[in-house]
């Protein structure tokens, strides 16, 4: 399978889709810097990635909502002696439940991580990529950004931003040979989904994917220069339907799905 570049930095790499992407890149011989908040989880990941013919893996423990930690990641992305071909913005957090009853600090964290950190890291990566006329940025968005539903107001809005931002940047950087791709998974069996209350018990099995399935599609789409990739055939059908239905209908459908999560 074609890989986007020979070096990569992956945020949110300690579990779920981020860990799956890191594994597949390492197996392909890509040298990695994996970023997450928890050192123990990163150390566990690195142990599992070691093997003959696999890429070198460095770890960077960082909370991307902390300015000092963010500065370390930016420094790694802009290090001229260790160019990063592929940036994977996978770090993210969710919030669910009635908006009025939620904690604003939790909403702020969702925005800081899902939006602000992603934009800052993309900004840091773009300049050296443009200078080299080579680079890929993969932003993990969500099918939830296509159809906002009750109970996920802030989360869905951040993911709608990620998709729109990625599309704009893709066109802006096209002549510089820098590819920006938004990956939009639907329901995925990950720790993220479980902690967000999405267990899959009330959704049909065909709507769910594994983290490895999402990672495979994401890497192929990014290497192929896609702008947006909704992963999973059922999810692509759902996303296509949202483009032809009135937004009122999309909201009603999203509400029905949200009730089952």
Secondary structure, DSSP 8 states (H G I E B T S, - for coil): ---S-SEEEEESTTSHHHHHHHHHHHHTT-EEEEEES-HHHHHHHHHHH--TT---EEEEE--TTSHHHHHHHHHHHT-TTS--SEEEE-------S-GGGS-HHHHHHHHIIIIIIHHHHHHHHHHHHHHHT-EEEEEE--GGGTS--TT-HHHHHHHHHHHHHHHHHHHHHGGGTEEEEEEE--SEESHHHHHTT--STTS-GGG-EEHHHHHHHHHHHHHTT-SEEE-SHHHHHHHHHHHHS-HHHHHHHHHHHHHH-
